[in-house]
Amino acid sequence: MPRVFKRVLLAVLALAIAGAVAFRYSPWPGALLIRHAFTRDGRRIGEALARHVPPGITRLENQVYAAGDPDARLDVFFPDSAGLLPTIVWVHGGAWLAGSKDELTNYFRILAGRGFTVIGLEYGLAPRHRYPTPVRQVNEALAYIRANADRFHADTLRLFLGGDSGGAQIAAQVALVLTDSAFARAMGLRAGADGGLLRGLVLYCGPYDVGAVNLEGAFAGFLRTVLWSYSGRRDWPADTAFRRASVVNYVRGTFPPAFITMGNADPLAPQSRALAAALVKAGVTIDTLFYPADHPASLQHEYQFNLDLPEGRLALDRTVAFLHQRLR
């Protein structure tokens, strides 16, 4: 065997071993691979939404909601020449380790075109930023929005929280902080807004019970990496503080009304159904858009952002109808 070939083979073998060790002892390699794939998909979704964006929407970019925190930025969208409008504060998805408010810019414009102020938040991503950093950041953002309501055309007496995927979980947990003082104390947080003014939640395709994820199925490796990254512990089921991320275990009758949707082919579909059942049991008003397993279209995770599908357009219409219903 030629000497050069041996050296190349040894180098490849060393890299393979190093990679295997890295994946075993750190969530970073897997997290970065997931982030790369999610970023690609997020850009594709944003580009496809461009043709649905209405004219006449103003955007205020990268408002800093917490001094000294480079991740603490938000964008504000509202119709031109608008006064104070009912306001939706949105937490982007990405399995807590990927995604960006910028990927949903066109969706925010579309929602704003329906007569709302829409505020998209950035927050710190795992593994660098661990739970409950995003919960704390979103709570801080609400206080900042309240202090700048006039400039943002935000009617904080008509306030909604929304989120997709991991962002839906964050939004739901922040709602607990706002409406359950005992839960807020357990989190070590002081509510950044008056929970009594929170008119409702919009929750797309989220995970709401970290103890019920399927670690034996096709997505087991993905889920292990995500939960290790966000919790900061490979043995995350043993982390008692991280258990508070399971919103289904903490909802009470004070939880805000919620609109919940997911696709029939979404691996997280059981999580949305579990949250809906927990809210009904607690006496919370909900509206759901769930599709049966035999629905003609296979609706994947985050289906609602595809407005070229009739189901995506229906999800948008049902979302807006829920918002208007909660304003009456």
KEKE-3310 file (N, C-alpha, C; in steps of 0.2 Angstrom, whole numbers, plus 5000, padded with zeros to 4 digits):
npx = (5004:5003:5013:5007:4994:4991:4993:4982:4972:4973:4971:4958:4952:4955:4948:4935:4934:4936:4925:4915:4917:4915:4901:4896:4899:4896:4883:4884:4890:4879:4869:4873:4872:4858:4854:4859:4851:4838:4839:4841:4828:4820:4823:4818:4804:4801:4804:4794:4783:4783:4775:4763:4762:4755:4753:4759:4764:4773:4789:4798:4815:4825:4824:4831:4828:4833:4846:4863:4862:4865:4856:4844:4833:4820:4807:4795:4779:4767:4751:4753:4751:4743:4734:4734:4735:4727:4739:4751:4763:4776:4785:4798:4800:4811:4816:4822:4836:4838:4833:4825:4819:4819:4817:4803:4798:4790:4778:4774:4771:4760:4751:4750:4744:4731:4726:4733:4746:4761:4774:4790:4801:4818:4829:4840:4849:4850:4865:4872:4864:4855:4840:4831:4833:4827:4813:4815:4820:4809:4799:4805:4805:4792:4789:4797:4790:4778:4783:4786:4774:4766:4775:4777:4764:4756:4743:4742:4733:4726:4732:4741:4750:4760:4767:4778:4782:4796:4795:4782:4781:4789:4781:4769:4774:4778:4766:4761:4769:4764:4751:4751:4755:4762:4769:4777:4785:4792:4799:4808:4805:4798:4782:4782:4772:4754:4745:4732:4728:4731:4725:4724:4732:4741:4746:4756:4760:4768:4779:4774:4776:4790:4793:4786:4791:4795:4808:4812:4808:4809:4813:4822:4836:4837:4828:4834:4846:4841:4835:4845:4853:4845:4842:4854:4859:4864:4858:4844:4831:4832:4833:4826:4822:4820:4809:4799:4797:4787:4773:4760:4758:4756:4746:4732:4715:4717:4724:4727:4715:4716:4722:4725:4735:4740:4749:4743:4753:4763:4776:4775:4762:4754:4758:4752:4738:4738:4740:4729:4719:4723:4720:4706:4702:4706:4697:4699:4696:4697:4702:4703:4712:4714:4719:4713:4721:4719:4717:4717:4729:4746:4751:4764:4776:4775:4766:4757:4763:4764:4756:4752:4745:4729:4725:4735:4731:4718:4722:4728:4716:4708:4716:4716:4702:4700:4708:4700:4689:4692:4694:4682)
npy = (4994:5011:5024:5037:5034:5027:5036:5045:5037:5034:5047:5049:5039:5043:5055:5050:5043:5053:5061:5052:5051:5064:5066:5057:5063:5076:5088:5096:5093:5086:5095:5106:5100:5098:5111:5117:5110:5114:5128:5129:5124:5134:5145:5142:5141:5154:5161:5155:5160:5174:5178:5179:5190:5205:5222:5238:5237:5241:5239:5238:5235:5224:5229:5231:5222:5219:5226:5223:5210:5200:5192:5197:5203:5211:5211:5222:5223:5231:5238:5251:5268:5264:5264:5260:5243:5226:5214:5202:5193:5184:5168:5161:5144:5129:5119:5123:5125:5131:5141:5157:5174:5181:5171:5170:5182:5185:5179:5185:5198:5195:5191:5203:5211:5207:5215:5217:5221:5213:5205:5199:5188:5186:5175:5166:5152:5135:5123:5133:5142:5138:5129:5138:5149:5155:5156:5166:5176:5179:5183:5195:5202:5205:5214:5225:5227:5232:5244:5251:5252:5262:5267:5255:5253:5245:5237:5234:5230:5221:5208:5194:5178:5169:5155:5143:5126:5122:5135:5136:5129:5137:5149:5144:5140:5153:5159:5152:5157:5170:5168:5160:5162:5154:5145:5154:5159:5147:5146:5156:5169:5185:5190:5197:5204:5208:5195:5194:5201:5194:5188:5177:5161:5156:5141:5132:5116:5111:5105:5098:5090:5085:5073:5063:5060:5050:5039:5028:5028:5032:5045:5046:5048:5062:5068:5065:5072:5085:5088:5085:5096:5107:5106:5105:5093:5077:5067:5071:5067:5066:5078:5089:5102:5104:5097:5106:5111:5103:5107:5102:5096:5106:5115:5125:5131:5145:5146:5154:5155:5145:5142:5128:5119:5106:5095:5080:5071:5074:5071:5076:5076:5069:5076:5089:5085:5080:5091:5098:5090:5091:5104:5105:5097:5105:5115:5125:5136:5131:5130:5120:5114:5100:5086:5071:5054:5048:5059:5066:5073:5073:5080:5088:5092:5109:5112:5123:5135:5134:5142:5139:5128:5122:5118:5125:5138:5137:5136:5148:5156:5151:5154:5168:5170:5165:5174:5186:5182:5181:5194:5200)
npz = (5000:4995:5003:5005:5003:5014:5024:5021:5023:5037:5042:5038:5046:5059:5059:5058:5070:5079:5076:5080:5094:5097:5095:5104:5117:5117:5113:5102:5089:5083:5085:5077:5064:5063:5064:5052:5043:5046:5044:5031:5027:5033:5026:5013:5016:5019:5007:4999:5004:5000:4989:4994:5002:5008:5002:5009:5023:5037:5044:5059:5063:5072:5086:5101:5115:5128:5136:5132:5128:5115:5108:5110:5102:5092:5079:5073:5065:5056:5049:5037:5043:5054:5070:5087:5088:5090:5097:5092:5099:5093:5094:5087:5079:5078:5085:5097:5095:5083:5069:5066:5069:5057:5047:5047:5042:5031:5034:5046:5040:5033:5043:5049:5039:5041:5050:5062:5074:5073:5082:5081:5089:5093:5101:5112:5106:5109:5108:5115:5123:5137:5143:5156:5147:5135:5139:5149:5142:5133:5142:5147:5135:5134:5144:5139:5127:5132:5138:5127:5119:5112:5102:5095:5090:5097:5106:5121:5129:5122:5119:5112:5113:5102:5093:5085:5083:5093:5097:5100:5112:5120:5120:5126:5139:5144:5145:5156:5166:5166:5170:5181:5197:5206:5198:5191:5202:5205:5193:5195:5191:5187:5181:5165:5159:5162:5166:5165:5155:5144:5129:5122:5115:5101:5094:5085:5080:5091:5105:5120:5131:5137:5143:5137:5124:5110:5111:5105:5092:5074:5075:5086:5088:5083:5093:5105:5103:5102:5115:5124:5120:5123:5137:5142:5148:5146:5152:5153:5157:5171:5176:5187:5186:5172:5170:5171:5158:5153:5148:5149:5161:5170:5167:5172:5176:5174:5163:5147:5134:5119:5102:5093:5082:5071:5059:5050:5048:5056:5067:5080:5082:5093:5104:5103:5103:5116:5124:5121:5127:5140:5143:5140:5151:5161:5160:5151:5137:5121:5104:5090:5076:5069:5059:5052:5052:5040:5031:5015:5011:5015:5029:5035:5048:5053:5043:5042:5037:5024:5012:5000:5000:5002:5015:5023:5020:5026:5040:5042:5041:5051:5062:5062:5064:5076:5084:5082:5088:5101:5104:5106)
capx = (5000:5008:5013:5003:4987:4991:4992:4976:4967:4974:4968:4951:4950:4956:4942:4929:4934:4935:4918:4911:4918:4911:4894:4894:4901:4894:4877:4886:4890:4872:4865:4875:4869:4851:4853:4860:4845:4832:4840:4839:4821:4817:4824:4813:4798:4801:4804:4788:4777:4783:4770:4756:4763:4751:4757:4758:4766:4779:4793:4804:4819:4830:4824:4834:4823:4837:4853:4869:4861:4865:4851:4838:4831:4813:4805:4788:4776:4760:4749:4755:4746:4739:4735:4736:4731:4728:4746:4753:4770:4777:4791:4799:4802:4818:4819:4826:4843:4839:4828:4826:4813:4820:4814:4796:4796:4784:4772:4772:4768:4754:4747:4749:4739:4724:4724:4737:4753:4765:4781:4793:4806:4824:4831:4846:4848:4854:4867:4875:4860:4851:4834:4825:4835:4822:4808:4816:4820:4802:4796:4808:4803:4785:4790:4800:4785:4773:4785:4786:4768:4764:4780:4776:4757:4754:4738:4744:4726:4723:4739:4742:4756:4760:4773:4778:4786:4799:4793:4775:4782:4791:4775:4765:4777:4778:4759:4760:4773:4760:4745:4751:4760:4766:4773:4782:4790:4796:4804:4812:4803:4792:4779:4784:4765:4749:4742:4725:4727:4733:4718:4725:4738:4741:4751:4757:4764:4773:4780:4772:4778:4796:4793:4782:4794:4796:4815:4813:4806:4813:4816:4825:4842:4835:4825:4840:4851:4838:4833:4852:4855:4841:4842:4861:4861:4863:4853:4839:4825:4834:4834:4819:4820:4818:4802:4794:4796:4781:4767:4754:4758:4755:4740:4726:4710:4719:4728:4723:4712:4722:4721:4731:4735:4746:4747:4741:4759:4768:4778:4773:4755:4752:4759:4746:4732:4739:4739:4722:4715:4724:4717:4699:4701:4707:4691:4701:4693:4702:4699:4708:4712:4717:4717:4713:4726:4717:4716:4720:4735:4750:4753:4770:4777:4775:4762:4753:4767:4763:4750:4750:4741:4722:4726:4739:4727:4713:4725:4728:4710:4706:4720:4713:4695:4701:4710:4695:4684:4695:4693:4675)
capy = (5000:5017:5028:5042:5032:5025:5042:5048:5032:5035:5053:5048:5035:5048:5060:5046:5042:5060:5063:5047:5053:5071:5065:5054:5067:5083:5089:5101:5091:5084:5101:5110:5097:5100:5119:5118:5108:5119:5135:5128:5124:5140:5150:5140:5143:5161:5163:5153:5165:5180:5179:5180:5196:5211:5229:5243:5234:5244:5235:5241:5230:5223:5233:5228:5222:5218:5228:5218:5203:5201:5189:5200:5208:5209:5215:5224:5224:5234:5241:5258:5273:5261:5266:5254:5237:5220:5213:5195:5192:5177:5165:5156:5137:5127:5114:5127:5126:5133:5146:5164:5178:5183:5166:5171:5189:5186:5177:5191:5203:5192:5192:5210:5213:5205:5220:5216:5222:5207:5206:5193:5188:5182:5172:5163:5146:5129:5122:5138:5145:5132:5130:5141:5156:5158:5158:5172:5182:5181:5187:5201:5206:5207:5220:5230:5229:5236:5251:5254:5251:5267:5267:5249:5252:5239:5238:5228:5227:5216:5204:5187:5175:5164:5151:5137:5120:5124:5142:5136:5127:5143:5153:5141:5141:5160:5160:5149:5162:5176:5167:5156:5165:5149:5143:5160:5158:5141:5147:5162:5174:5190:5191:5203:5207:5206:5189:5195:5205:5190:5186:5170:5159:5152:5136:5128:5110:5111:5099:5101:5085:5082:5066:5058:5059:5043:5039:5022:5028:5035:5052:5045:5052:5069:5070:5065:5078:5092:5088:5086:5103:5112:5105:5105:5087:5071:5063:5076:5065:5066:5085:5091:5109:5104:5094:5111:5112:5099:5112:5098:5094:5112:5120:5126:5135:5151:5146:5157:5151:5143:5139:5123:5115:5102:5091:5073:5067:5077:5067:5079:5077:5067:5082:5094:5082:5079:5098:5100:5086:5094:5111:5104:5094:5111:5120:5131:5137:5130:5129:5115:5112:5093:5082:5064:5051:5047:5065:5065:5076:5071:5087:5087:5097:5116:5113:5129:5140:5133:5145:5136:5122:5124:5117:5131:5144:5136:5137:5155:5159:5149:5158:5175:5170:5164:5180:5190:5179:5183:5201:5202)
capz = (5000:4995:5010:5005:5004:5021:5028:5020:5026:5044:5043:5038:5051:5065:5059:5060:5077:5083:5076:5084:5101:5098:5095:5110:5123:5116:5108:5097:5082:5080:5085:5071:5058:5063:5063:5045:5039:5048:5041:5023:5026:5035:5020:5008:5018:5019:5000:4996:5007:4998:4985:4998:5007:5006:5002:5015:5030:5040:5048:5063:5063:5077:5092:5107:5121:5134:5135:5133:5126:5108:5105:5113:5097:5090:5074:5073:5059:5057:5043:5037:5046:5059:5077:5091:5086:5094:5095:5092:5100:5090:5096:5081:5080:5077:5090:5102:5093:5076:5067:5067:5067:5050:5042:5047:5041:5027:5038:5050:5036:5031:5048:5050:5034:5043:5055:5069:5075:5075:5084:5080:5094:5093:5108:5112:5104:5112:5115:5119:5128:5139:5146:5153:5144:5130:5143:5153:5137:5130:5147:5147:5129:5135:5148:5134:5122:5136:5139:5120:5116:5107:5096:5091:5088:5101:5111:5126:5132:5117:5118:5111:5112:5097:5092:5081:5085:5099:5099:5103:5119:5124:5121:5131:5146:5146:5147:5162:5170:5166:5173:5187:5201:5209:5193:5190:5207:5204:5188:5197:5186:5188:5175:5161:5157:5166:5163:5164:5148:5138:5127:5120:5112:5095:5095:5079:5080:5097:5109:5126:5136:5136:5146:5133:5117:5108:5110:5101:5085:5069:5076:5092:5088:5083:5099:5110:5102:5104:5122:5127:5119:5127:5144:5145:5151:5142:5156:5154:5161:5178:5178:5189:5184:5165:5169:5170:5151:5151:5150:5150:5168:5174:5165:5176:5173:5173:5157:5142:5128:5114:5096:5093:5076:5069:5053:5052:5047:5060:5072:5086:5083:5099:5109:5102:5106:5124:5127:5120:5132:5147:5143:5141:5158:5166:5159:5147:5131:5115:5097:5087:5069:5069:5053:5054:5049:5033:5027:5008:5010:5021:5031:5039:5053:5051:5037:5041:5034:5016:5010:4993:5001:5005:5022:5026:5020:5031:5046:5043:5042:5057:5067:5062:5066:5084:5087:5082:5093:5108:5105:5107)
cpx = (5004:5007:5008:4996:4986:4989:4985:4971:4967:4971:4961:4948:4950:4950:4936:4929:4933:4928:4913:4911:4914:4904:4892:4895:4899:4888:4879:4886:4883:4868:4866:4872:4861:4850:4854:4854:4839:4833:4839:4831:4817:4817:4819:4806:4796:4800:4797:4782:4777:4778:4763:4756:4759:4755:4755:4759:4773:4782:4798:4808:4824:4830:4827:4830:4827:4844:4858:4868:4860:4859:4844:4835:4824:4812:4797:4785:4769:4758:4751:4749:4741:4740:4737:4731:4732:4735:4747:4760:4772:4785:4792:4801:4809:4821:4823:4833:4844:4833:4829:4820:4813:4817:4806:4793:4790:4778:4769:4769:4761:4749:4745:4744:4732:4722:4727:4743:4756:4772:4784:4800:4812:4826:4837:4845:4853:4859:4870:4871:4855:4844:4835:4827:4829:4815:4809:4817:4813:4799:4799:4806:4796:4785:4792:4794:4780:4776:4786:4780:4766:4768:4779:4769:4754:4749:4739:4738:4723:4729:4738:4749:4755:4767:4772:4783:4789:4797:4786:4776:4784:4785:4771:4768:4777:4771:4758:4764:4768:4754:4745:4757:4765:4771:4779:4787:4795:4801:4809:4811:4798:4789:4780:4778:4760:4745:4735:4723:4729:4727:4719:4731:4737:4747:4751:4762:4770:4774:4779:4773:4784:4797:4790:4785:4796:4804:4817:4811:4811:4817:4820:4831:4841:4833:4830:4844:4848:4837:4840:4854:4852:4842:4849:4864:4860:4858:4847:4833:4826:4834:4827:4817:4817:4811:4797:4793:4790:4775:4761:4753:4756:4749:4735:4721:4711:4723:4724:4720:4717:4719:4727:4730:4741:4744:4746:4748:4765:4770:4776:4766:4752:4753:4754:4740:4732:4738:4732:4718:4717:4721:4709:4698:4702:4701:4693:4698:4698:4698:4705:4707:4717:4715:4718:4719:4725:4715:4720:4727:4739:4753:4758:4770:4778:4771:4759:4757:4767:4756:4748:4746:4734:4722:4730:4735:4721:4716:4726:4721:4707:4709:4717:4706:4696:4703:4704:4690:4686:4695:4686:4673)
cpy = (5006:5021:5033:5040:5030:5031:5045:5043:5033:5042:5053:5044:5039:5052:5056:5045:5048:5062:5058:5049:5060:5070:5061:5058:5074:5083:5093:5099:5089:5091:5106:5107:5099:5107:5120:5116:5112:5126:5134:5128:5130:5145:5148:5142:5150:5164:5161:5158:5172:5182:5181:5187:5202:5217:5233:5240:5238:5239:5239:5235:5230:5228:5228:5228:5221:5220:5223:5211:5203:5197:5192:5206:5206:5214:5217:5226:5226:5237:5248:5263:5270:5265:5260:5249:5231:5217:5205:5195:5185:5175:5160:5149:5136:5122:5117:5128:5129:5138:5153:5168:5180:5178:5167:5178:5190:5184:5182:5196:5201:5193:5199:5213:5211:5210:5219:5219:5215:5208:5199:5193:5184:5180:5168:5155:5141:5127:5127:5141:5139:5134:5133:5148:5159:5160:5165:5178:5184:5185:5194:5205:5209:5214:5226:5232:5234:5243:5255:5253:5256:5267:5261:5248:5246:5240:5232:5226:5222:5212:5197:5185:5170:5161:5145:5132:5122:5130:5141:5133:5133:5147:5150:5141:5148:5161:5157:5154:5168:5175:5163:5158:5160:5146:5148:5159:5152:5142:5153:5168:5179:5191:5198:5207:5205:5200:5189:5198:5200:5187:5179:5168:5156:5148:5131:5122:5110:5105:5102:5096:5082:5075:5061:5058:5052:5042:5032:5022:5031:5041:5052:5049:5059:5071:5070:5071:5085:5093:5089:5093:5108:5112:5106:5099:5081:5067:5068:5074:5066:5074:5088:5097:5108:5101:5100:5113:5108:5103:5108:5097:5100:5117:5119:5130:5142:5152:5150:5153:5150:5140:5134:5119:5111:5098:5084:5069:5070:5073:5069:5079:5074:5072:5087:5091:5081:5086:5100:5096:5089:5100:5110:5101:5100:5116:5126:5131:5136:5129:5125:5114:5106:5090:5075:5060:5049:5053:5064:5068:5074:5078:5086:5093:5104:5117:5120:5135:5139:5135:5143:5130:5125:5123:5123:5137:5144:5138:5144:5158:5157:5153:5165:5175:5169:5170:5185:5188:5181:5190:5204:5203)
cpz = (5000:5002:5010:5006:5011:5025:5027:5024:5034:5046:5043:5044:5058:5065:5061:5067:5081:5082:5080:5092:5102:5099:5101:5116:5122:5111:5102:5090:5079:5080:5079:5064:5057:5061:5055:5041:5040:5045:5034:5022:5028:5029:5014:5009:5017:5012:4997:4998:5004:4993:4988:5002:5004:5006:5008:5022:5032:5044:5052:5065:5069:5083:5098:5113:5128:5133:5136:5131:5118:5104:5106:5108:5094:5084:5075:5066:5060:5050:5043:5039:5051:5066:5081:5089:5090:5092:5097:5093:5098:5092:5090:5083:5078:5082:5096:5100:5086:5075:5069:5065:5060:5045:5042:5045:5037:5030:5043:5046:5034:5037:5050:5045:5036:5049:5062:5069:5077:5077:5085:5084:5092:5100:5107:5111:5108:5106:5119:5125:5130:5142:5153:5150:5140:5134:5146:5148:5134:5135:5147:5141:5130:5139:5143:5129:5126:5137:5132:5116:5110:5101:5092:5089:5091:5106:5116:5130:5128:5115:5117:5111:5106:5096:5088:5083:5092:5102:5102:5110:5123:5126:5127:5138:5148:5148:5154:5167:5171:5170:5179:5191:5204:5204:5191:5195:5207:5198:5190:5193:5189:5181:5171:5158:5162:5162:5161:5158:5142:5135:5124:5117:5106:5095:5089:5081:5085:5101:5116:5132:5134:5139:5142:5125:5116:5107:5107:5094:5080:5070:5083:5093:5088:5090:5105:5109:5104:5111:5126:5126:5123:5134:5147:5148:5146:5145:5158:5158:5169:5181:5180:5187:5177:5165:5169:5163:5149:5153:5152:5157:5173:5173:5170:5173:5172:5166:5151:5137:5123:5108:5095:5086:5075:5063:5055:5051:5051:5066:5079:5087:5090:5105:5109:5105:5114:5127:5127:5125:5139:5148:5144:5148:5163:5165:5155:5140:5125:5109:5093:5080:5068:5063:5055:5050:5042:5029:5020:5007:5016:5023:5036:5044:5050:5044:5036:5038:5026:5014:5003:4994:5004:5013:5026:5026:5025:5038:5048:5045:5049:5063:5068:5065:5074:5087:5087:5087:5100:5109:5106:5114)
residu = (MET:PRO:ARG:VAL:PHE:LYS:ARG:VAL:LEU:LEU:ALA:VAL:LEU:ALA:LEU:ALA:ILE:ALA:GLY:ALA:VAL:ALA:PHE:ARG:TYR:SER:PRO:TRP:PRO:GLY:ALA:LEU:LEU:ILE:ARG:HIS:ALA:PHE:THR:ARG:ASP:GLY:ARG:ARG:ILE:GLY:GLU:ALA:LEU:ALA:ARG:HIS:VAL:PRO:PRO:GLY:ILE:THR:ARG:LEU:GLU:ASN:GLN:VAL:TYR:ALA:ALA:GLY:ASP:PRO:ASP:ALA:ARG:LEU:ASP:VAL:PHE:PHE:PRO:ASP:SER:ALA:GLY:LEU:LEU:PRO:THR:ILE:VAL:TRP:VAL:HIS:GLY:GLY:ALA:TRP:LEU:ALA:GLY:SER:LYS:ASP:GLU:LEU:THR:ASN:TYR:PHE:ARG:ILE:LEU:ALA:GLY:ARG:GLY:PHE:THR:VAL:ILE:GLY:LEU:GLU:TYR:GLY:LEU:ALA:PRO:ARG:HIS:ARG:TYR:PRO:THR:PRO:VAL:ARG:GLN:VAL:ASN:GLU:ALA:LEU:ALA:TYR:ILE:ARG:ALA:ASN:ALA:ASP:ARG:PHE:HIS:ALA:ASP:THR:LEU:ARG:LEU:PHE:LEU:GLY:GLY:ASP:SER:GLY:GLY:ALA:GLN:ILE:ALA:ALA:GLN:VAL:ALA:LEU:VAL:LEU:THR:ASP:SER:ALA:PHE:ALA:ARG:ALA:MET:GLY:LEU:ARG:ALA:GLY:ALA:ASP:GLY:GLY:LEU:LEU:ARG:GLY:LEU:VAL:LEU:TYR:CYS:GLY:PRO:TYR:ASP:VAL:GLY:ALA:VAL:ASN:LEU:GLU:GLY:ALA:PHE:ALA:GLY:PHE:LEU:ARG:THR:VAL:LEU:TRP:SER:TYR:SER:GLY:ARG:ARG:ASP:TRP:PRO:ALA:ASP:THR:ALA:PHE:ARG:ARG:ALA:SER:VAL:VAL:ASN:TYR:VAL:ARG:GLY:THR:PHE:PRO:PRO:ALA:PHE:ILE:THR:MET:GLY:ASN:ALA:ASP:PRO:LEU:ALA:PRO:GLN:SER:ARG:ALA:LEU:ALA:ALA:ALA:LEU:VAL:LYS:ALA:GLY:VAL:THR:ILE:ASP:THR:LEU:PHE:TYR:PRO:ALA:ASP:HIS:PRO:ALA:SER:LEU:GLN:HIS:GLU:TYR:GLN:PHE:ASN:LEU:ASP:LEU:PRO:GLU:GLY:ARG:LEU:ALA:LEU:ASP:ARG:THR:VAL:ALA:PHE:LEU:HIS:GLN:ARG:LEU:ARG)
# end
